[in-house]
Amino acid sequence: MEKNNQNKYMQELYRKLESSSDATTPDDFLDIVDKIVAENVPRSIPVLMKYLDNEADVYLMESLMIAMESYNPDEYICEFISVFHRFIGKGSFWIKGLLYGILNNEEYFGILKKHIREADKNSMLDLLYAIERQSPPHRLQCKELIEILEN
């Protein structure tokens, strides 16, 4: 698809996603998410992240997380760390879940380590300290990332 046409198509999908987020079934919402992800435009990740909500249906949120994780790992993680701090208030549980997914994957963890300094430092430190306290299996990884951020 030509870049200009793709931009128009993406904007239309974003409008449909916005209008469907409250008015339709979870499956209708996820159908639009699937169309967005199928276009493989990494700048869509922040658009999708804004729908992460601690009060929303678990099935819907888990499906949204899986959809975001289907992007190219480098692009996904770079987009995640550049914007996650904007969505912590409303979607902290799910943001933390995405970070656990990154920590649980060796390739993803390597990418995160490489780009961690691009994250909002205080927000990332807060998340890492919380995970370090709550999850003994992730303590060493968190300590390593905290050390990178603090030095």
C-alpha positions in Angstrom: 0.0 0.0 0.0 1.3 3.4 -0.9 2.5 5.4 2.2 -0.1 8.2 1.9 -2.9 5.7 1.4 -1.6 3.6 4.3 -1.6 6.7 6.5 -5.2 7.5 5.6 -6.2 3.8 6.2 -4.4 3.8 9.6 -6.2 7.0 10.6 -9.5 5.5 9.7 -8.7 2.4 11.7 -7.8 4.5 14.7 -11.1 6.4 14.4 -13.0 3.1 14.2 -11.0 1.8 17.2 -11.9 4.9 19.2 -15.6 4.7 18.4 -15.7 0.9 19.0 -14.0 0.9 22.3 -17.2 1.7 24.2 -20.0 0.9 21.8 -19.3 -2.6 20.5 -18.4 -6.1 21.6 -14.8 -7.1 22.6 -14.6 -9.1 19.4 -15.5 -6.1 17.2 -12.8 -4.1 19.0 -10.2 -6.9 18.6 -11.1 -7.2 14.9 -10.0 -3.6 14.4 -6.9 -4.2 16.5 -6.0 -7.1 14.3 -6.4 -4.9 11.2 -4.1 -2.3 12.8 -1.5 -4.9 13.7 -1.7 -6.5 10.2 -0.5 -3.2 8.7 2.7 -3.6 10.8 3.2 0.1 11.6 5.1 0.4 14.9 3.8 3.9 15.6 0.5 2.1 16.2 1.8 0.6 19.4 1.2 3.8 21.5 -2.3 4.0 20.0 -3.0 0.5 21.2 -1.4 1.1 24.6 -3.8 3.9 25.4 -6.6 1.3 25.6 -4.8 -0.7 28.4 -7.1 -0.2 31.4 -7.0 -1.9 34.8 -10.8 -1.8 34.9 -11.3 -3.4 31.5 -12.2 -7.0 30.6 -9.3 -9.4 31.2 -9.8 -11.2 27.9 -9.8 -7.9 26.0 -6.6 -6.7 27.7 -4.7 -9.9 27.3 -5.7 -10.1 23.6 -4.5 -6.5 23.2 -1.2 -7.3 24.8 -0.7 -10.4 22.6 -1.4 -8.2 19.6 1.2 -5.7 20.5 3.8 -8.4 21.2 3.4 -9.6 17.6 5.3 -6.6 16.2 9.0 -6.8 15.4 10.7 -7.1 18.8 13.1 -4.2 18.3 10.2 -1.9 17.2 7.8 -3.1 19.8 10.3 -2.7 22.7 11.5 0.7 21.5 7.9 2.0 21.2 7.0 0.5 24.5 9.8 2.1 26.4 9.3 5.5 24.8 5.6 5.8 25.8 4.8 3.4 28.6 5.0 6.1 31.3 2.0 7.9 29.7 -0.3 4.9 30.4 0.8 3.8 33.9 -2.1 5.6 35.7 -4.9 3.8 33.9 -3.2 0.7 32.8 -0.4 0.0 35.4 -1.3 -3.7 35.8 -1.1 -4.2 32.0 2.0 -2.1 31.6 3.7 -4.2 34.2 2.4 -7.3 32.4 4.0 -6.2 29.2 7.3 -5.6 31.0 7.1 -9.1 32.6 6.7 -10.4 29.1 9.8 -8.6 28.0 11.8 -9.8 31.0 10.7 -13.4 30.4 12.1 -13.5 26.8 15.9 -13.5 26.5 15.9 -11.7 23.1 13.4 -9.1 24.3 15.4 -8.6 27.5 18.6 -8.0 25.4 16.8 -5.4 23.4 15.4 -3.7 26.5 18.9 -3.6 28.0 20.2 -2.0 24.9 17.5 0.8 24.8 16.6 1.2 28.5 18.2 4.6 28.7 15.6 5.9 26.2 12.8 5.2 28.8 11.4 7.8 31.2 13.9 7.1 33.9 11.8 7.6 37.0 8.8 5.7 35.7 11.0 2.8 34.6 12.8 2.7 37.9 9.5 2.7 39.7 8.3 -0.3 37.6 11.6 -2.2 38.0 11.7 -1.6 41.8 8.1 -2.9 42.0 8.9 -6.0 40.0 12.1 -6.6 41.9 10.1 -6.7 45.2 7.2 -8.8 43.9 9.0 -11.3 41.7 12.1 -13.1 43.0 12.7 -14.8 39.6 13.2 -11.3 38.1 15.3 -9.7 40.8 18.7 -10.1 39.0 17.3 -8.8 35.7 15.7 -5.8 37.5 19.0 -5.1 39.4 20.9 -5.1 36.1 18.5 -2.7 34.5 18.3 -0.5 37.5 22.1 -0.3 37.6 22.2 0.7 33.9 19.6 3.5 34.5 21.3 4.8 37.6 24.8 5.0 36.2 
